[in-house]
Amino acid sequence: MPLLIKTEDFKGEVLNEHNDEQGILNAVLEYCYQNPTKVNTLKYIDQYDDTTFNSLQVKDLILDIEFVKKQSQIMNKEKLEFLSLLINLCNETLKEPHQYLKFYGD
C-alpha cells in the first residue's frame, strides 16, 4: 500500500512530495509496529489514514529513521535510499517555521 509523503506549509500548500509507489516505507513500518519500544515516532505513521508531524515531532522522526537505518536485519540498498530521501524531506520541513511533514495513507 503506497503512501504519499508531502511537506506542506501552514496553509496546506505543498512544498515537496514523494509517492512511495513501491511501498518501501510499509516494510520499514512493519518492523516499527512489531518493535514499538525501539522507536518513538515511526510507529505512529498509519498506512491506512493520514499522519501529520510538526517540526518538534520531525526532529524525533529523524532520530528514529537513523536508528532504523542501522537495523541490518531489515535494511537493503533500496530501503536505505528511501530513508535518506525521507530524511531530506524532514530537513526541508525544518527549514522554516510552521511547516509539516504529512503521510497520506490509503
All heavy atoms as an XYZ file, in Angstrom:
880
protein
N       0.839     -1.166      0.000
C       0.000      0.000      0.000
C       0.890      1.237      0.000
O       1.598      1.505      0.960
C      -0.878     -0.047      1.241
C      -1.683      1.165      1.452
S      -3.176      0.792      2.360
C      -3.595     -0.822      1.789
N       0.880      1.987     -1.082
C       1.761      3.156     -1.168
C       1.290      4.314     -0.294
O       0.100      4.518     -0.084
C       1.702      3.532     -2.650
C       0.443      2.945     -3.159
C       0.141      1.747     -2.305
N       2.256      5.056      0.196
C       1.991      6.272      0.957
C       2.468      7.468      0.140
O       3.507      7.398     -0.526
C       2.734      6.263      2.289
C       2.221      5.322      3.358
C       3.249      5.159      4.460
C       0.926      5.848      3.943
N       1.714      8.533      0.196
C       2.123      9.791     -0.408
C       2.665     10.655      0.717
O       1.990     10.849      1.735
C       0.929     10.463     -1.090
C       1.203     11.800     -1.774
C       2.252     11.648     -2.872
C      -0.087     12.361     -2.354
N       3.875     11.153      0.554
C       4.540     11.934      1.596
C       4.744     13.343      1.068
O       5.285     13.532     -0.030
C       5.901     11.303      1.960
C       5.714      9.832      2.314
C       6.567     12.067      3.099
C       6.996      9.028      2.272
N       4.296     14.333      1.855
C       4.389     15.726      1.422
C       4.942     16.600      2.535
O       4.691     16.350      3.707
C       3.000     16.269      1.062
C       2.337     15.589     -0.097
C       0.992     16.237     -0.391
C       0.274     15.546     -1.520
N      -0.983     16.257     -1.863
N       5.680     17.628      2.141
C       5.984     18.713      3.055
C       5.034     19.845      2.675
O       4.864     20.158      1.495
C       7.451     19.177      2.953
O       7.740     19.551      1.610
C       8.402     18.079      3.377
N       4.397     20.411      3.696
C       3.404     21.454      3.453
C       3.631     22.611      4.411
O       4.132     22.427      5.521
C       1.990     20.909      3.663
C       1.617     19.792      2.717
C       0.203     19.262      2.943
O      -0.547     19.849      3.747
O      -0.138     18.250      2.305
N       3.204     23.805      3.977
C       3.249     24.937      4.887
C       1.942     24.996      5.670
O       1.064     24.153      5.495
C       3.551     26.244      4.145
C       2.441     26.688      3.196
O       1.321     26.122      3.231
O       2.699     27.614      2.412
N       1.809     26.007      6.523
C       0.641     26.081      7.405
C      -0.660     26.327      6.644
O      -1.740     26.104      7.177
C       0.845     27.138      8.491
C       0.849     28.550      7.987
C      -0.296     29.318      8.073
C       1.994     29.107      7.449
C      -0.298     30.624      7.613
C       2.004     30.406      6.985
C       0.852     31.174      7.066
N      -0.571     26.776      5.396
C      -1.769     26.979      4.572
C      -2.159     25.714      3.809
O      -3.157     25.686      3.122
C      -1.544     28.116      3.585
C      -1.370     29.464      4.234
C      -1.134     30.533      3.180
C      -0.904     31.888      3.820
N      -0.599     32.913      2.807
N      -1.318     24.681      3.928
C      -1.579     23.439      3.218
C      -0.989     23.398      1.816
O      -1.232     22.455      1.066
N      -0.198     24.411      1.477
C       0.440     24.419      0.158
C       1.588     23.417      0.152
O       2.408     23.383      1.063
C       0.947     25.814     -0.188
C      -0.182     26.796     -0.419
C       0.309     28.144     -0.891
O       1.291     28.190     -1.671
O      -0.285     29.143     -0.471
N       1.631     22.604     -0.878
C       2.643     21.551     -0.993
C       3.968     22.157     -1.419
O       4.050     22.867     -2.421
C       2.188     20.473     -1.994
C       3.270     19.418     -2.178
C       0.886     19.834     -1.526
N       5.009     21.866     -0.644
C       6.351     22.342     -0.945
C       7.154     21.282     -1.687
O       7.994     21.594     -2.521
C       7.068     22.727      0.353
C       6.320     23.733      1.232
C       6.998     23.871      2.583
C       6.215     25.073      0.534
N       6.906     20.033     -1.349
C       7.597     18.907     -1.977
C       6.777     17.660     -1.703
O       6.020     17.614     -0.735
C       9.008     18.749     -1.400
C       9.918     17.948     -2.303
O       9.470     17.259     -3.211
N      11.212     18.037     -2.046
N       6.915     16.668     -2.551
C       6.199     15.422     -2.299
C       6.929     14.243     -2.925
O       7.713     14.401     -3.853
C       4.756     15.477     -2.793
C       4.563     15.471     -4.283
C       3.092     15.500     -4.661
O       2.384     16.454     -4.290
O       2.664     14.555     -5.346
N       6.653     13.093     -2.362
C       7.191     11.837     -2.881
C       6.122     10.767     -2.737
O       5.538     10.599     -1.666
C       8.447     11.405     -2.112
C       8.974     10.090     -2.563
N       9.681      9.949     -3.732
C       8.867      8.850     -2.038
C       9.993      8.666     -3.890
N       9.518      7.986     -2.872
N       5.874     10.057     -3.814
C       4.906      8.972     -3.788
C       5.673      7.656     -3.658
O       6.415      7.278     -4.553
C       4.060      8.979     -5.068
C       2.867      8.057     -4.971
O       2.765      7.260     -4.052
N       1.968      8.174     -5.919
N       5.496      6.994     -2.548
C       6.170      5.718     -2.287
C       5.375      4.602     -2.962
O       4.766      3.765     -2.307
C       6.281      5.489     -0.774
C       6.982      4.196     -0.428
O       7.722      3.661     -1.278
O       6.791      3.711      0.702
N       5.375      4.615     -4.285
C       4.581      3.666     -5.063
C       4.967      2.216     -4.813
O       4.150      1.316     -4.947
C       4.690      3.998     -6.553
C       4.076      5.333     -6.913
C       4.289      5.702     -8.362
O       4.938      4.920     -9.101
O       3.821      6.780     -8.762
N       6.227      1.980     -4.477
C       6.694      0.615     -4.263
C       6.410      0.111     -2.851
O       6.652     -1.047     -2.550
C       8.183      0.514     -4.566
C       8.516      0.819     -6.014
C      10.005      0.791     -6.261
O      10.810      0.886     -5.339
N      10.392      0.679     -7.517
N       5.928      0.983     -1.972
C       5.607      0.562     -0.617
C       6.817      0.254      0.241
O       6.742     -0.566      1.160
N       7.919      0.927     -0.033
C       9.143      0.680      0.724
C       8.956      1.044      2.192
O       9.372      0.301      3.084
C      10.326      1.454      0.113
C      10.585      0.966     -1.313
C      11.579      1.320      0.970
C      11.536      1.841     -2.106
N       8.320      2.170      2.439
C       8.116      2.595      3.822
C       7.261      1.599      4.592
O       7.473      1.372      5.783
C       7.488      3.991      3.879
C       7.288      4.579      5.272
C       8.597      4.620      6.055
C       6.670      5.960      5.182
N       6.326      0.971      3.939
C       5.465     -0.009      4.619
C       6.279     -1.145      5.228
O       5.981     -1.603      6.335
C       4.412     -0.563      3.660
C       3.402      0.491      3.262
O       3.213      1.482      3.952
N       2.768      0.281      2.136
N       7.293     -1.595      4.520
C       8.148     -2.664      5.050
C       8.893     -2.191      6.294
O       9.038     -2.939      7.259
C       9.127     -3.127      3.978
N       9.341     -0.948      6.281
C      10.020     -0.381      7.444
C       9.031     -0.227      8.596
O       9.341     -0.530      9.750
C      10.662      0.977      7.082
C      11.212      1.666      8.317
C      11.750      0.790      6.038
N       7.825      0.223      8.268
C       6.811      0.414      9.315
C       6.429     -0.899      9.981
O       6.160     -0.924     11.184
C       5.571      1.091      8.731
C       5.763      2.542      8.301
C       4.484      3.077      7.660
C       6.196      3.410      9.459
N       6.423     -1.988      9.243
C       6.110     -3.292      9.843
C       7.091     -3.612     10.961
O       6.705     -4.101     12.011
C       6.106     -4.400      8.787
C       4.903     -4.368      7.862
C       3.582     -4.443      8.605
O       3.451     -5.221      9.580
O       2.661     -3.698      8.215
N       8.374     -3.317     10.729
C       9.379     -3.511     11.777
C       9.038     -2.639     12.986
O       9.116     -3.084     14.126
C      10.778     -3.177     11.245
C      11.816     -3.115     12.333
C      12.402     -4.283     12.823
C      12.202     -1.896     12.890
C      13.345     -4.232     13.836
C      13.139     -1.837     13.903
C      13.702     -3.014     14.372
O      14.636     -2.953     15.389
N       8.652     -1.399     12.741
C       8.333     -0.469     13.829
C       7.094     -0.903     14.597
O       7.053     -0.794     15.826
C       8.144      0.936     13.269
S       9.654      1.586     12.509
N       6.102     -1.396     13.895
C       4.883     -1.869     14.559
C       5.189     -3.088     15.440
O       4.590     -3.255     16.494
C       3.804     -2.250     13.540
C       3.313     -1.137     12.649
C       2.805     -1.423     11.394
C       3.355      0.197     13.039
C       2.334     -0.424     10.560
C       2.897      1.206     12.207
C       2.385      0.890     10.969
O       1.927      1.882     10.138
N       6.106     -3.930     14.980
C       6.459     -5.126     15.735
C       7.434     -4.845     16.880
O       7.587     -5.665     17.779
C       7.061     -6.170     14.788
C       6.058     -6.692     13.787
C       6.709     -7.522     12.690
O       7.906     -7.806     12.735
N       5.921     -7.907     11.700
N       8.083     -3.691     16.845
C       9.066     -3.303     17.869
C       8.770     -1.888     18.368
O       9.624     -0.999     18.268
C      10.481     -3.367     17.273
C      10.846     -4.751     16.821
O      11.220     -5.588     17.626
N      10.717     -5.014     15.530
N       7.600     -1.668     18.929
C       7.185     -0.293     19.279
C       8.038      0.376     20.355
O       8.068      1.605     20.416
C       5.744     -0.471     19.747
C       5.656     -1.888     20.199
C       6.597     -2.657     19.306
N       8.727     -0.395     21.160
C       9.548      0.223     22.207
C      10.895      0.716     21.681
O      11.610      1.426     22.383
C       9.791     -0.756     23.376
O      10.466     -1.922     22.870
C       8.479     -1.154     24.035
N      11.226      0.352     20.448
C      12.515      0.746     19.883
C      12.462      2.070     19.133
O      13.503      2.647     18.835
C      13.037     -0.350     18.960
C      13.377     -1.627     19.713
C      13.977     -2.658     18.806
C      14.333     -3.905     19.598
N      15.019     -4.895     18.788
N      11.258      2.528     18.792
C      11.099      3.784     18.056
C      10.072      4.661     18.761
O       9.173      4.159     19.429
C      10.685      3.549     16.592
C      11.791      2.877     15.810
C       9.410      2.730     16.507
N      10.218      5.958     18.588
C       9.303      6.889     19.244
C       8.201      7.397     18.324
O       7.076      7.608     18.762
C      10.070      8.087     19.800
C      10.981      7.674     20.926
O      10.595      6.917     21.797
N      12.212      8.157     20.894
N       8.510      7.625     17.062
C       7.547      8.283     16.182
C       7.126      7.466     14.968
O       5.974      7.547     14.555
C       8.110      9.623     15.685
O       9.371      9.380     15.063
C       8.287     10.605     16.820
N       8.031      6.713     14.398
C       7.700      5.954     13.177
C       6.498      5.042     13.368
O       5.711      4.837     12.445
C       8.897      5.120     12.709
C       9.929      5.845     11.860
C      11.179      4.988     11.711
C       9.360      6.201     10.506
N       6.331      4.525     14.558
C       5.231      3.598     14.831
C       3.864      4.269     14.743
O       2.846      3.602     14.700
C       5.405      2.957     16.202
C       5.364      3.955     17.349
C       5.715      3.302     18.670
C       5.816      4.328     19.782
N       6.385      3.746     20.986
N       3.849      5.602     14.688
C       2.578      6.322     14.612
C       2.146      6.653     13.187
O       1.064      7.210     12.983
C       2.634      7.596     15.446
C       2.777      7.299     16.916
C       3.866      7.757     17.642
C       1.829      6.531     17.586
C       4.008      7.472     18.987
C       1.965      6.228     18.929
C       3.050      6.708     19.625
O       3.186      6.409     20.954
N       2.956      6.323     12.215
C       2.538      6.529     10.829
C       1.525      5.449     10.486
O       1.808      4.252     10.570
C       3.739      6.484      9.866
C       4.702      7.633     10.188
C       3.260      6.563      8.418
C       5.991      7.606      9.399
N       0.345      5.884     10.117
C      -0.772      4.979      9.825
C      -0.838      4.742      8.314
O      -1.049      5.683      7.542
C      -2.073      5.611     10.328
C      -3.257      4.670     10.251
O      -3.187      3.655      9.526
O      -4.259      4.971     10.907
N      -0.654      3.501      7.921
C      -0.681      3.158      6.498
C      -2.055      3.372      5.872
O      -2.169      3.489      4.660
C      -0.276      1.704      6.299
C       1.119      1.385      6.758
C       1.430     -0.094      6.631
O       0.893     -0.786      5.773
N       2.299     -0.593      7.484
N      -3.087      3.409      6.676
C      -4.457      3.466      6.164
C      -5.141      4.805      6.395
O      -6.318      4.970      6.082
C      -5.288      2.349      6.804
C      -4.642      1.003      6.602
C      -3.924      0.393      7.624
C      -4.706      0.362      5.376
C      -3.311     -0.839      7.439
C      -4.096     -0.867      5.170
C      -3.399     -1.453      6.203
O      -2.782     -2.666      6.008
N      -4.435      5.760      6.957
C      -5.012      7.062      7.243
C      -3.905      8.110      7.090
O      -2.774      7.793      6.766
C      -5.587      7.076      8.665
C      -6.653      8.136      8.870
O      -6.883      8.949      7.948
O      -7.245      8.168      9.960
N      -4.227      9.351      7.336
C      -3.255     10.429      7.213
C      -2.573     10.678      8.554
O      -3.198     10.580      9.605
C      -3.949     11.712      6.754
C      -4.665     11.529      5.426
O      -4.326     10.583      4.690
O      -5.556     12.339      5.121
N      -1.284     10.985      8.492
C      -0.493     11.268      9.684
C       0.281     12.553      9.444
O       0.907     12.713      8.403
C       0.494     10.120      9.973
O      -0.211      8.881     10.007
C       1.222     10.331     11.281
N       0.256     13.457     10.422
C       0.936     14.745     10.304
C       1.950     14.903     11.435
O       1.639     14.647     12.588
C      -0.090     15.900     10.380
O      -1.036     15.754      9.323
C       0.606     17.249     10.249
N       3.153     15.345     11.059
C       4.198     15.648     12.031
C       4.535     17.131     11.960
O       4.761     17.673     10.876
C       5.474     14.846     11.738
C       5.361     13.379     12.017
C       5.042     12.486     11.005
C       5.581     12.882     13.286
C       4.944     11.130     11.257
C       5.478     11.524     13.550
C       5.156     10.647     12.535
N       4.583     17.772     13.117
C       5.043     19.164     13.165
C       6.558     19.181     13.334
O       7.190     18.127     13.419
C       4.326     19.939     14.278
C       4.642     19.428     15.662
O       5.725     18.929     15.943
N       3.682     19.542     16.566
N       7.139     20.374     13.401
C       8.606     20.470     13.423
C       9.223     19.821     14.663
O      10.315     19.249     14.588
C       9.051     21.926     13.309
O       8.530     22.688     14.372
N       8.548     19.886     15.802
C       9.080     19.231     17.002
C       9.096     17.717     16.838
O      10.050     17.042     17.233
C       8.249     19.617     18.228
C       8.278     21.088     18.621
C       7.286     21.351     19.756
C       9.676     21.510     19.021
N       8.048     17.186     16.253
C       7.953     15.742     16.054
C       8.911     15.268     14.968
O       9.447     14.166     15.048
C       6.518     15.371     15.705
C       5.551     15.644     16.837
C       4.106     15.675     16.385
O       3.785     16.132     15.283
N       3.225     15.187     17.241
N       9.128     16.098     13.956
C      10.036     15.733     12.865
C      11.452     15.523     13.385
O      12.175     14.641     12.912
C       9.984     16.787     11.733
C      11.145     16.632     10.769
C       8.654     16.682     10.986
N      11.846     16.288     14.378
C      13.186     16.104     14.960
C      13.328     14.701     15.550
O      14.365     14.044     15.376
C      13.449     17.169     16.018
C      13.590     18.551     15.431
C      13.697     19.604     16.510
C      13.698     20.998     15.899
N      13.667     22.049     16.923
N      12.301     14.218     16.227
C      12.327     12.852     16.758
C      12.210     11.817     15.646
O      12.793     10.735     15.726
C      11.199     12.643     17.768
C      11.475     13.313     19.099
O      12.652     13.602     19.399
O      10.508     13.547     19.849
N      11.479     12.157     14.611
C      11.344     11.255     13.466
C      12.704     11.003     12.824
O      13.028      9.869     12.464
C      10.353     11.836     12.454
C      10.040     10.990     11.232
C       9.396      9.667     11.628
C       9.124     11.761     10.287
N      13.514     12.030     12.718
C      14.865     11.875     12.153
C      15.684     10.897     12.998
O      16.372     10.026     12.453
C      15.569     13.243     12.032
C      14.884     14.093     10.966
C      17.056     13.063     11.712
C      15.352     15.538     10.929
N      15.589     11.023     14.306
C      16.314     10.093     15.185
C      15.849      8.655     14.972
O      16.667      7.727     14.947
C      16.127     10.503     16.646
C      16.699     11.854     17.059
C      16.323     12.174     18.506
C      18.203     11.886     16.868
N      14.540      8.469     14.827
C      14.010      7.127     14.565
C      14.511      6.577     13.236
O      14.883      5.401     13.134
C      12.478      7.145     14.534
C      11.848      7.053     15.904
O      12.588      6.878     16.901
O      10.603      7.139     15.980
N      14.518      7.407     12.222
C      14.973      6.958     10.902
C      16.434      6.543     10.967
O      16.824      5.499     10.427
C      14.750      8.058      9.842
C      13.252      8.304      9.657
C      15.407      7.677      8.518
C      12.921      9.567      8.870
N      17.244      7.342     11.647
C      18.667      6.993     11.788
C      18.835      5.675     12.538
O      19.691      4.860     12.186
C      19.429      8.119     12.491
C      19.529      9.400     11.684
C      20.350      9.268     10.410
O      21.075      8.269     10.230
O      20.274     10.181      9.576
N      18.015      5.445     13.547
C      18.063      4.182     14.281
C      17.693      3.006     13.370
O      18.394      1.995     13.325
C      17.119      4.219     15.489
C      16.925      2.883     16.130
C      17.885      2.360     16.984
C      15.791      2.121     15.861
C      17.725      1.103     17.561
C      15.619      0.871     16.431
C      16.590      0.357     17.283
N      16.613      3.144     12.639
C      16.136      2.047     11.786
C      17.142      1.751     10.679
O      17.336      0.590     10.296
C      14.735      2.372     11.216
C      14.319      1.374     10.156
C      13.701      2.402     12.336
N      17.815      2.772     10.170
C      18.818      2.554      9.127
C      19.933      1.628      9.603
O      20.575      0.959      8.789
C      19.413      3.887      8.677
C      18.489      4.693      7.786
C      19.041      6.072      7.481
C      20.239      6.045      6.605
N      20.667      7.409      6.191
N      20.150      1.551     10.905
C      21.212      0.708     11.467
C      20.755     -0.722     11.743
O      21.556     -1.542     12.195
C      21.737      1.344     12.752
C      22.399      2.680     12.514
C      22.800      3.324     13.809
C      23.339      4.727     13.541
N      23.495      5.486     14.773
N      19.503     -1.029     11.490
C      18.968     -2.369     11.746
C      19.235     -3.257     10.529
O      18.413     -3.365      9.623
C      17.472     -2.305     12.078
C      17.133     -1.369     13.230
C      18.024     -1.590     14.436
O      18.095     -2.685     14.987
N      18.708     -0.534     14.865
N      20.381     -3.870     10.509
C      20.847     -4.612      9.334
C      19.918     -5.752      8.934
O      19.853     -6.113      7.754
C      22.258     -5.138      9.566
O      22.283     -6.003     10.691
N      19.171     -6.314      9.885
C      18.309     -7.447      9.560
C      17.154     -7.060      8.644
O      16.572     -7.922      7.983
C      17.780     -8.137     10.833
C      16.744     -7.343     11.622
C      17.333     -6.405     12.660
O      18.462     -5.963     12.545
N      16.559     -6.115     13.689
N      16.821     -5.777      8.563
C      15.716     -5.371      7.685
C      16.166     -4.438      6.559
O      15.395     -4.136      5.662
C      14.578     -4.680      8.468
C      15.056     -3.380      9.116
C      13.965     -5.620      9.478
C      13.943     -2.464      9.545
N      17.408     -3.983      6.585
C      17.860     -2.979      5.626
C      18.410     -3.606      4.355
O      18.975     -4.687      4.350
C      18.953     -2.102      6.248
C      18.436     -0.977      7.103
S      17.356      0.158      6.221
C      15.831     -0.120      7.096
N      18.198     -2.889      3.283
C      18.830     -3.179      2.000
C      19.073     -1.836      1.315
O      18.710     -0.775      1.856
C      17.972     -4.124      1.138
C      16.595     -3.558      0.833
O      16.398     -2.345      0.754
N      15.621     -4.438      0.652
N      19.680     -1.855      0.162
C      20.042     -0.618     -0.536
C      18.810      0.235     -0.823
O      18.828      1.457     -0.629
C      20.772     -0.947     -1.831
C      21.213      0.262     -2.595
C      21.886     -0.094     -3.896
C      22.234      1.182     -4.649
N      22.605      0.919     -6.013
N      17.754     -0.390     -1.268
C      16.522      0.331     -1.623
C      15.928      1.056     -0.409
O      15.542      2.221     -0.491
C      15.521     -0.675     -2.193
C      14.264     -0.086     -2.740
C      13.379     -1.172     -3.336
O      13.030     -2.135     -2.619
O      13.040     -1.059     -4.521
N      15.880      0.369      0.729
C      15.336      0.979      1.944
C      16.240      2.098      2.452
O      15.756      3.140      2.894
C      15.140     -0.079      3.034
C      13.996     -1.028      2.745
C      13.898     -2.087      3.817
C      12.889     -3.151      3.437
N      12.972     -4.314      4.328
N      17.543      1.894      2.388
C      18.473      2.935      2.830
C      18.319      4.199      1.986
O      18.319      5.318      2.510
C      19.910      2.427      2.773
C      20.310      1.436      3.858
C      21.676      0.825      3.557
C      20.310      2.101      5.225
N      18.188      4.024      0.674
C      17.999      5.169     -0.215
C      16.686      5.877      0.092
O      16.631      7.110      0.132
C      18.046      4.731     -1.678
C      19.425      4.353     -2.148
C      19.445      3.792     -3.557
O      18.373      3.680     -4.197
O      20.544      3.458     -4.032
N      15.635      5.099      0.323
C      14.348      5.706      0.627
C      14.406      6.468      1.945
O      13.894      7.584      2.051
C      13.237      4.653      0.683
C      11.917      5.259      1.043
C      11.138      5.850      0.075
C      11.482      5.291      2.358
C       9.941      6.458      0.396
C      10.288      5.889      2.699
C       9.514      6.474      1.711
N      15.023      5.890      2.953
C      15.112      6.557      4.253
C      15.970      7.820      4.175
O      15.687      8.798      4.869
C      15.627      5.588      5.316
C      14.653      4.460      5.681
C      15.299      3.495      6.661
C      13.350      5.012      6.238
N      16.960      7.822      3.320
C      17.756      9.041      3.105
C      16.889     10.126      2.463
O      16.969     11.297      2.840
C      18.971      8.746      2.231
O      19.867      7.909      2.919
N      16.052      9.734      1.517
C      15.120     10.679      0.910
C      14.146     11.218      1.957
O      13.855     12.418      1.991
C      14.343      9.994     -0.225
C      13.307     10.838     -0.927
C      13.363     10.597     -2.416
C      11.918     10.553     -0.409
N      13.690     10.347      2.836
C      12.756     10.756      3.884
C      13.428     11.748      4.845
O      12.806     12.727      5.267
C      12.231      9.530      4.629
C      11.145      9.768      5.660
C       9.953     10.512      5.067
C      10.686      8.436      6.245
N      14.689     11.533      5.159
C      15.425     12.486      5.998
C      15.530     13.834      5.298
O      15.393     14.888      5.933
C      16.808     11.933      6.390
C      16.634     10.840      7.440
C      17.724     13.041      6.911
C      17.902     10.145      7.861
N      15.732     13.814      3.984
C      15.771     15.072      3.234
C      14.437     15.809      3.344
O      14.411     17.037      3.500
C      16.121     14.827      1.772
C      17.566     14.420      1.581
O      18.409     14.675      2.434
N      17.846     13.782      0.466
N      13.342     15.088      3.259
C      12.023     15.715      3.414
C      11.855     16.265      4.831
O      11.295     17.350      5.018
C      10.906     14.725      3.085
C      10.770     14.325      1.618
C       9.747     13.192      1.463
C      10.376     15.507      0.765
N      12.346     15.529      5.814
C      12.305     16.014      7.199
C      13.085     17.312      7.331
O      12.605     18.286      7.929
C      12.892     14.975      8.151
S      11.887     13.515      8.406
N      14.284     17.337      6.791
C      15.123     18.532      6.880
C      14.489     19.714      6.153
O      14.598     20.852      6.612
C      16.522     18.249      6.350
C      17.321     17.388      7.301
O      17.146     17.454      8.512
N      18.187     16.556      6.761
N      13.820     19.453      5.059
C      13.111     20.522      4.356
C      12.002     21.091      5.238
O      11.786     22.300      5.277
C      12.524     20.011      3.044
C      11.823     21.101      2.262
C      11.306     20.621      0.932
O      11.999     19.844      0.258
O      10.195     21.039      0.575
N      11.326     20.218      5.959
C      10.261     20.647      6.865
C      10.806     21.571      7.945
O      10.115     22.488      8.386
C       9.591     19.412      7.511
O       9.101     18.554      6.480
C       8.454     19.807      8.420
N      12.028     21.348      8.365
C      12.619     22.119      9.453
C      13.224     23.458      9.014
O      13.626     24.256      9.855
C      13.696     21.287     10.149
C      13.200     20.015     10.845
C      14.373     19.198     11.349
C      12.233     20.351     11.966
N      13.254     23.719      7.710
C      13.886     24.950      7.213
C      13.142     26.214      7.636
O      13.753     27.242      7.859
C      13.984     24.919      5.688
C      15.074     24.021      5.177
C      15.150     24.086      3.674
C      16.211     23.156      3.139
N      16.239     23.167      1.675
N      11.844     26.144      7.707
C      11.019     27.299      8.037
C      10.028     26.921      9.124
O       9.612     25.765      9.212
C      10.240     27.777      6.801
C      11.100     28.239      5.653
C      11.785     29.565      5.912
O      11.233     30.388      6.671
O      12.882     29.773      5.368
N       9.609     27.870      9.938
C       8.588     27.553     10.950
C       7.237     27.251     10.293
O       6.985     27.660      9.160
C       8.521     28.816     11.805
C       9.171     29.884     11.010
C      10.076     29.235     10.011
N       6.414     26.548     11.014
C       5.037     26.244     10.597
C       4.975     25.413      9.311
O       4.131     25.637      8.456
C       4.212     27.521     10.441
C       4.268     28.403     11.635
N       3.772     28.025     12.870
C       4.795     29.645     11.801
C       3.978     29.008     13.731
N       4.601     29.985     13.123
N       5.891     24.453      9.207
C       5.834     23.504      8.098
C       5.604     22.116      8.679
O       5.959     21.841      9.821
C       7.119     23.551      7.274
C       7.259     24.869      6.539
C       8.398     24.846      5.542
O       8.681     23.838      4.918
N       9.055     25.978      5.388
N       5.028     21.262      7.861
C       4.605     19.947      8.329
C       5.036     18.867      7.346
O       5.106     19.087      6.139
C       3.080     19.910      8.488
C       2.590     20.993      9.395
C       2.208     22.234      8.894
C       2.550     20.804     10.774
C       1.792     23.246      9.730
C       2.134     21.816     11.625
C       1.758     23.034     11.101
O       1.355     24.032     11.936
N       5.281     17.695      7.900
C       5.538     16.511      7.094
C       4.293     15.643      7.208
O       3.887     15.278      8.317
C       6.770     15.760      7.602
C       7.201     14.547      6.800
C       7.629     14.954      5.378
C       8.347     13.832      7.489
N       3.672     15.347      6.072
C       2.413     14.610      6.088
C       2.519     13.322      5.291
O       3.114     13.292      4.215
C       1.286     15.474      5.538
C       1.018     16.699      6.392
C      -0.237     17.411      5.965
C      -0.537     18.583      6.888
N      -1.823     19.193      6.578
N       1.949     12.285      5.856
C       1.894     10.966      5.218
C       0.433     10.693      4.916
O      -0.405     10.665      5.832
C       2.451      9.896      6.159
C       3.906     10.087      6.487
C       4.288     10.966      7.489
C       4.882      9.386      5.797
C       5.625     11.154      7.798
C       6.215      9.564      6.108
C       6.598     10.453      7.104
N       0.131     10.506      3.649
C      -1.248     10.237      3.236
C      -1.379      8.757      2.911
O      -0.759      8.264      1.965
C      -1.619     11.092      2.016
C      -1.702     12.567      2.345
C      -0.595     13.400      2.189
C      -2.883     13.110      2.830
C      -0.666     14.749      2.498
C      -2.959     14.457      3.142
C      -1.853     15.269      2.981
O      -1.930     16.606      3.299
N      -2.152      8.060      3.731
C      -2.352      6.635      3.544
C      -3.507      6.312      2.622
O      -4.068      7.198      1.973
N      -3.868      5.067      2.615
C      -4.933      4.503      1.788
C      -6.019      5.486      1.624
O      -6.905      5.918      1.552
C      -5.407      3.217      2.437
C      -6.405      2.461      1.597
O      -6.855      2.968      0.583
O      -6.689      1.332      1.979
